[in-house]
Amino acid sequence: MSDITQLKTTVKQKDAEIALCKTSTQTIFEKLSILSDAAKYDVACTSSGIDRKGNGRDMGNCVAAGICHSFSADGRCISLLKILMSNECAYDCKYCVNRKSNDVPRATFTPDEICALTMNFYKRNYIEGLFLSSGIIHNPNYTMELLYQTLYKLRNVYHFRGYVHVKGIPGADSMLIQQIGYLTDRMSINLELPTAEGLEKLAPNKHRKTILAPMRQIQNGIAQGKQEVALYHNAPSFVPAGQSTQMIIGATPESDYQIMSVAEGLYDKFGMKRVFYSAYVGVNEDKELPSIQTASPLLREHRLYQADWLLRFYQFRVEELLNEKHQNFNVLLDPKCDWALQHLEQFPVEINRADYQMLLRVPGIGVKSAQRICKARKSGPLNFESLKKIGVVLKRALYFITCNGKMMYHTKIEEDYITRNLLAEHEKLPFDKDGMTYKQLSLFDDGQINAELFGEKQMILTQ
């Protein structure tokens, strides 16, 4: 190593040490305020998907459907402590509020602080698990080593057996990925942007290969881990709840067709458990980004999630929903209704004869209701009243089905007629009239949490 290179490395290390010293003077309350708010742009957390019973000695357990998002500020659904280890970052991604060129308050937790926070929130029944990510402190390996130390202590020193979801750092050594994989329930590597071109333009420090490599490693590790558990019942599980990823939507000009094709490839080729779509939020002024006044594409995000559901549970393929000539979803109709209107030659469907696959394609019929229809009609023919009891949404389905050869009402099988009637129903969207969508709950919206955890006794650090 040349003297100049060694000097640069020493300077970087000293800068990192100075930054950590600055944050060490902050209180836990100040750090948590900064780092829980900084984590709100990462939407890739979801239910645990696994069962793990308590063993009578350690703290916590996992229930398959027991972990959910924190949706509102009323305190009714705080399930995951969702934080960054640090919002210090050596990278300068144009879309990120924590990029190194931004002048924002910075903070960094120590591994023991995160463990203490997790255990104390869990004991008070505020959370059921931990979602942990981080900015790049110094370099990917340095950051991943800190994450590993945190999870190792949480599992082996604090004996926490609850749900843990960690965000892997692309570019980190594969051995660190492997070690963390045996300590976490779910791991995710953010794809960030749908295409390599967009990544090169907006995140010059990140590269598609360094993102896909750990994804493949996690996929292979999960497969190998299942084989080991099948052979040896006491073998440790590797990322048992699977891996997920996230794409930012609207920062770059990709079409819905491109985005969904990428998602389908991730499901097919990488065994992805979930792909999350995050509507771009303008936080930085930059000539390469949409104007900061541009509204976040929340309705587009909603349609992408609906289409993603069709891929995962309704046996659709991307080519059925979109193509080169029709590259974007109709924002006025959900993708399933839009598909049905483009394929009216397949309708109406006779409820008492249609196979399961065709029932899934009828607007207003979901997976559970399709299964119930197949089971119930073995006992006799179904009518519209039966379908209503089963859970079919008849106000949508009535245009596409018959019962015993008859439609519910005299209805035209015409695209314009059905479209007008469907739009008149005013689909309920997951955000209010002002365009605001769900937001991450701040842990400080509940005054009781403040009083208990950050009062004069500073219970978190002393227990």
C-alpha positions in Angstrom: 0.0 0.0 0.0 1.4 3.4 -1.0 1.9 6.1 1.6 -0.8 8.3 0.0 -3.3 5.4 0.0 -2.5 4.5 3.6 -2.9 8.2 4.6 -6.4 8.3 2.9 -7.4 5.2 4.7 -6.3 6.6 8.1 -8.2 9.8 7.5 -11.4 7.9 6.6 -11.0 5.8 9.8 -10.4 8.9 11.9 -13.5 10.7 10.4 -15.6 7.6 11.2 -14.3 7.6 14.8 -15.0 11.3 15.1 -18.6 10.8 13.8 -19.2 8.0 16.3 -17.8 10.1 19.2 -20.2 12.9 18.3 -23.2 10.6 18.3 -22.0 9.0 21.6 -22.8 12.2 23.4 -26.4 12.0 22.3 -29.0 10.5 24.6 -30.9 7.3 23.7 -34.0 9.4 23.2 -32.3 11.7 20.7 -30.8 8.8 18.8 -34.1 6.9 18.7 -35.9 10.0 17.5 -33.4 10.5 14.6 -33.0 6.8 13.6 -36.6 5.7 13.8 -37.6 8.6 11.6 -34.8 7.9 9.2 -36.1 4.3 8.7 -39.6 5.3 7.6 -38.6 5.4 3.9 -37.9 1.6 3.9 -41.2 -0.2 3.4 -39.8 -3.7 3.1 -41.0 -5.2 6.4 -43.9 -7.6 6.7 -45.2 -10.6 8.6 -42.8 -13.1 10.0 -44.1 -16.1 8.0 -42.7 -18.6 10.5 -43.6 -20.2 13.8 -41.0 -20.5 16.6 -42.2 -21.5 20.1 -40.7 -20.2 23.3 -38.4 -22.6 25.0 -39.1 -21.6 28.6 -35.7 -20.0 29.1 -35.2 -17.3 26.5 -37.3 -14.2 25.7 -40.0 -14.2 23.0 -41.3 -16.4 20.2 -42.6 -16.0 16.6 -46.1 -16.6 15.4 -46.5 -16.9 11.6 -49.0 -14.1 11.2 -48.0 -12.2 14.3 -45.9 -9.3 12.9 -47.5 -6.4 11.0 -46.8 -2.9 9.9 -47.2 0.2 12.1 -49.8 2.1 10.2 -51.0 5.1 12.2 -50.1 7.4 15.0 -52.9 6.2 17.3 -50.7 3.5 18.8 -52.9 0.6 18.0 -50.4 -1.4 15.8 -46.8 -1.0 17.0 -45.3 -4.3 16.1 -41.8 -3.8 14.9 -39.1 -1.6 16.3 -38.1 -0.2 12.9 -34.8 1.7 13.1 -31.5 2.3 11.4 -28.3 1.5 13.3 -26.9 4.7 11.8 -27.9 7.3 9.3 -24.3 8.1 8.7 -23.5 7.2 5.1 -20.4 7.1 2.9 -22.6 6.9 -0.2 -24.3 9.8 -2.1 -27.4 8.3 -3.6 -29.3 11.3 -5.1 -32.7 10.2 -3.8 -31.8 9.4 -0.2 -32.3 11.9 2.6 -29.3 10.3 4.4 -26.8 10.8 1.6 -23.4 12.1 2.7 -23.8 15.5 1.0 -27.0 16.3 3.0 -26.7 18.3 6.2 -29.1 16.4 8.5 -28.8 15.4 12.1 -26.8 12.2 12.4 -26.8 9.4 15.0 -25.4 5.9 15.5 -26.5 3.2 17.9 -24.1 0.8 19.5 -25.0 -2.9 19.4 -25.8 -2.9 23.1 -28.1 0.1 22.8 -30.1 -1.6 20.1 -30.3 -4.8 22.2 -31.5 -2.9 25.2 -34.1 -0.9 23.3 -35.4 -4.1 21.7 -35.7 -6.0 25.0 -37.3 -3.2 26.9 -39.9 -2.4 24.2 -40.6 -6.2 24.0 -41.0 -6.6 27.7 -43.6 -3.7 27.7 -45.5 -5.4 24.8 -44.9 -2.5 22.5 -43.3 -4.6 19.8 -43.0 -8.2 18.6 -39.7 -7.9 16.8 -37.0 -5.8 15.3 -36.5 -4.4 11.8 -32.9 -3.2 11.5 -31.2 -1.4 8.6 -28.3 1.1 8.4 -26.5 3.7 6.3 -23.0 2.7 5.2 -20.7 3.5 8.0 -17.2 3.8 6.5 -17.7 0.7 4.2 -20.1 -2.2 3.7 -17.9 -4.7 5.7 -17.6 -2.4 8.7 -21.4 -1.8 8.7 -22.2 -5.5 8.3 -19.9 -6.4 11.1 -21.7 -4.0 13.4 -25.0 -5.5 12.4 -23.6 -9.0 13.0 -22.4 -8.0 16.5 -25.8 -6.6 17.3 -27.8 -9.7 16.2 -25.2 -12.0 17.9 -25.6 -10.3 21.2 -29.4 -10.0 20.9 -29.7 -13.8 20.3 -26.9 -15.1 22.5 -26.4 -12.6 25.3 -29.9 -11.1 25.6 -31.5 -14.4 24.5 -34.1 -12.8 22.3 -36.1 -15.3 20.2 -38.6 -12.9 18.7 -38.8 -11.9 15.0 -35.8 -10.1 13.5 -35.6 -8.7 9.9 -32.3 -7.2 8.9 -31.4 -5.3 5.8 -28.2 -6.7 4.2 -25.5 -4.4 2.8 -24.6 -5.1 -0.8 -20.8 -5.4 -1.2 -20.2 -6.9 2.2 -18.2 -10.1 2.5 -20.1 -13.2 1.8 -19.0 -14.7 5.2 -20.8 -11.9 7.0 -24.0 -12.5 5.0 -23.7 -16.2 5.9 -23.2 -15.5 9.6 -26.1 -13.1 9.9 -28.4 -15.4 7.9 -28.4 -17.8 10.9 -29.3 -15.1 13.3 -32.2 -13.4 11.5 -35.6 -14.5 10.4 -35.8 -12.5 7.2 -33.1 -10.7 5.3 -33.6 -8.2 2.5 -31.2 -6.7 -0.1 -32.7 -3.6 -1.7 -32.7 -3.6 -5.5 -33.2 0.2 -5.1 -34.2 1.0 -8.7 -35.8 -1.3 -11.3 -33.0 -1.1 -13.9 -29.2 -1.0 -13.9 -29.4 2.3 -15.9 -31.4 4.0 -13.2 -29.0 2.7 -10.5 -26.0 4.0 -12.4 -27.7 7.4 -12.8 -29.0 8.0 -9.3 -26.8 5.7 -7.0 -23.3 5.7 -8.5 -21.8 3.9 -5.5 -24.1 0.9 -5.9 -23.9 -1.7 -8.7 -26.4 -4.3 -9.9 -23.9 -7.2 -9.6 -23.1 -6.4 -5.9 -26.9 -6.4 -5.2 -27.7 -9.6 -7.1 -24.8 -11.6 -5.7 -26.0 -11.6 -2.0 -29.5 -12.2 -3.2 -28.3 -15.4 -4.9 -26.3 -16.3 -1.9 -29.3 -16.0 0.4 -31.4 -18.0 -2.0 -28.9 -20.8 -2.1 -28.4 -20.6 1.7 -32.2 -21.0 2.3 -32.4 -24.1 0.0 -29.3 -25.6 1.7 -30.7 -24.8 5.2 -34.0 -26.5 4.5 -32.1 -29.7 3.5 -30.0 -29.6 6.6 -33.1 -29.1 8.8 -34.8 -32.0 7.1 -31.8 -34.2 7.8 -30.8 -32.9 11.2 -33.8 -31.5 13.2 -31.5 -29.5 15.5 -29.7 -27.8 12.6 -30.0 -23.9 12.7 -32.3 -22.3 10.2 -30.9 -19.9 7.6 -33.2 -16.9 6.9 -36.3 -19.1 7.6 -38.8 -16.4 6.7 -37.2 -15.9 3.3 -35.8 -12.8 1.6 -37.5 -9.6 0.2 -36.4 -6.6 -1.7 -37.7 -3.0 -2.5 -37.8 -0.8 -5.6 -38.3 2.9 -5.6 -41.1 3.8 -8.1 -41.2 7.1 -9.9 -37.7 8.4 -9.5 -36.7 7.0 -12.9 -38.9 6.6 -16.0 -39.4 2.9 -16.2 -42.9 1.7 -17.2 -45.1 -0.5 -15.1 -44.3 -3.3 -17.6 -40.6 -3.0 -16.9 -41.1 -2.9 -13.2 -43.4 -5.9 -13.1 -41.1 -7.9 -15.4 -38.3 -7.3 -13.0 -40.5 -8.4 -10.1 -41.5 -11.5 -11.9 -37.9 -12.3 -12.6 -37.1 -11.9 -8.9 -39.8 -14.3 -7.9 -38.9 -16.9 -10.6 -35.1 -16.8 -10.5 -34.3 -15.7 -6.9 -37.2 -17.3 -4.9 -38.1 -13.9 -3.5 -40.7 -13.9 -0.8 -41.9 -10.4 -1.4 -41.1 -7.5 -3.7 -42.0 -4.1 -2.2 -42.8 -1.0 -4.2 -42.0 2.4 -2.6 -43.5 5.5 -4.2 -40.7 8.1 -4.7 -40.8 10.8 -2.1 -39.0 14.0 -3.1 -36.6 14.9 -0.3 -33.7 16.3 -2.3 -33.3 18.9 -5.0 -31.4 17.4 -7.9 -31.5 17.9 -11.7 -31.5 14.1 -12.1 -34.7 13.7 -10.0 -38.3 14.8 -10.4 -39.1 18.2 -8.9 -39.3 18.1 -5.2 -42.9 19.5 -5.6 -43.9 16.4 -7.6 -46.6 14.4 -5.8 -45.6 10.9 -4.8 -47.2 8.3 -7.2 -49.3 6.6 -4.5 -52.0 5.3 -6.8 -49.5 3.9 -9.1 -47.8 2.1 -6.2 -51.2 0.7 -5.2 -51.8 -0.7 -8.7 -48.4 -2.3 -8.7 -49.1 -4.0 -5.4 -52.4 -5.3 -6.8 -50.7 -6.7 -9.8 -48.0 -8.2 -7.6 -50.8 -10.0 -5.7 -52.1 -11.4 -9.0 -48.7 -12.8 -9.9 -48.2 -14.4 -6.5 -51.7 -15.8 -5.7 -53.9 -15.6 -8.8 -51.6 -17.5 -11.3 -51.3 -14.5 -13.7 -48.1 -13.7 -15.7 -46.9 -10.2 -16.5 -47.5 -10.7 -20.2 -51.2 -11.2 -19.6 -51.5 -7.9 -17.8 -49.1 -5.7 -19.8 -47.1 -5.7 -23.0 -44.9 -3.5 -25.2 -48.0 -1.7 -26.6 -49.8 -1.4 -23.3 -47.0 -0.7 -20.8 -48.8 1.0 -17.9 -51.8 0.1 -15.7 -55.1 1.9 -15.9 -55.0 3.9 -12.7 -58.8 4.1 -12.7 -59.3 0.3 -12.5 -57.6 -2.4 -10.6 -55.5 -4.7 -12.8 -57.8 -7.7 -12.5 -60.9 -5.7 -13.6 -58.8 -4.1 -16.4 -57.7 -7.6 -17.6 -61.3 -8.9 -17.6 -62.5 -6.0 -19.6 -59.8 -6.7 -22.2 -60.9 -10.3 -22.4 -64.7 -10.2 -22.4 -64.8 -13.1 -24.9 -64.0 -15.3 -21.8 -67.1 -14.1 -19.9 -69.6 -14.6 -18.4 -68.3 -17.6 -16.4 -70.8 -20.2 -15.1 -70.1 -20.4 -11.4 -71.2 -24.0 -11.1 -68.9 -25.4 -13.8 -65.9 -23.1 -14.1 -62.6 -24.6 -12.8 -60.6 -23.1 -10.0 -58.1 -21.3 -12.3 -60.9 -19.5 -14.1 -62.7 -18.5 -11.0 -59.6 -16.8 -9.8 -59.8 -14.5 -12.8 -63.3 -13.2 -12.1 -63.3 -9.7 -10.6 -64.8 -9.9 -7.1 -63.7 -13.5 -6.5 -60.6 -14.0 -4.3 -58.5 -17.0 -3.4 -60.6 -18.0 -0.4 -63.9 -17.4 -2.1 -62.8 -19.5 -5.1 -61.8 -22.3 -2.8 -65.2 -22.1 -1.0 -67.1 -22.2 -4.3 -65.3 -25.3 -5.4 -66.1 -27.0 -2.1 -69.7 -25.8 -1.7 -70.9 -26.7 -5.2 -70.1 -30.4 -4.5 -73.2 -30.3 -2.3 -75.4 -28.8 -4.9 -75.8 -25.8 -7.4 -75.0 -22.4 -6.1 -77.1 -19.2 -6.5 -76.2 -15.5 -6.0 -77.4 -15.6 -2.4 -74.9 -18.5 -1.8 -72.1 -16.5 -3.4 -72.8 -13.5 -1.2 -72.6 -15.7 1.9 -69.3 -17.2 0.6 -67.8 -13.8 0.4 -67.9 -13.0 -3.4 -68.0 -9.2 -4.0 -71.1 -9.3 -6.2 -71.1 -5.6 -7.2 -68.0 -6.4 -9.3 -68.6 -10.1 -10.1 -72.2 -9.7 -11.4 -70.9 -8.4 -14.8 -68.8 -11.5 -15.3 -70.7 -14.5 -14.0 -73.9 -16.6 -14.3 -75.5 -18.9 -11.8 -77.4 -21.8 -13.4 -77.2 -20.1 -16.7 -78.6 -16.8 -15.6 -77.0 -13.4 -14.7 -77.9 -11.6 -11.6 -79.4 -8.7 -13.6 -80.0 -7.9 -17.2 -76.4 -6.8 -18.0 -74.7 -5.8 -21.3 -71.4 -7.6 -21.8 -69.8 -4.4 -23.3 -66.6 -2.8 -22.2 -67.9 0.8 -22.0 -71.0 -0.2 -20.1 -69.2 -2.3 -17.5 -66.4 0.3 -17.1 -68.9 3.0 -16.3 -70.7 0.9 -13.7 -67.4 -0.2 -12.1 -66.1 3.4 -11.9 -69.4 4.4 -10.3 -68.7 2.1 -7.4 -65.7 4.3 -6.4 -63.0 1.8 -5.4 -61.8 2.4 -1.9 -58.1 3.4 -2.0 -55.6 2.9 0.8 -55.2 6.7 1.4 -57.4 9.6 2.1 -58.9 12.3 -0.1 -55.8 14.5 0.3 -53.6 11.8 -1.2 -51.9 10.9 2.1 -51.1 7.2 2.5 -50.1 5.1 5.5 -47.1 6.3 7.5 -44.8 4.8 10.0 -45.8 5.3 13.6 -43.4 7.4 15.6 -42.6 5.8 18.9 -43.0 9.2 20.4 -46.6 9.7 19.5 -47.6 7.9 22.7 -46.8 10.0 25.7 -46.9 6.9 28.0 -43.9 5.4 26.1 -42.0 8.6 26.6 -42.7 8.7 30.3 -41.9 5.1 30.9 -38.8 4.7 28.7 -37.2 8.2 28.8 -38.1 9.5 32.2 -35.8 10.4 35.1 -34.8 6.8 35.8 -33.7 6.0 32.2 -35.0 2.5 32.6 -33.6 1.2 29.3 -29.9 1.5 30.2 -30.3 0.3 33.8 -32.3 -2.9 33.4 
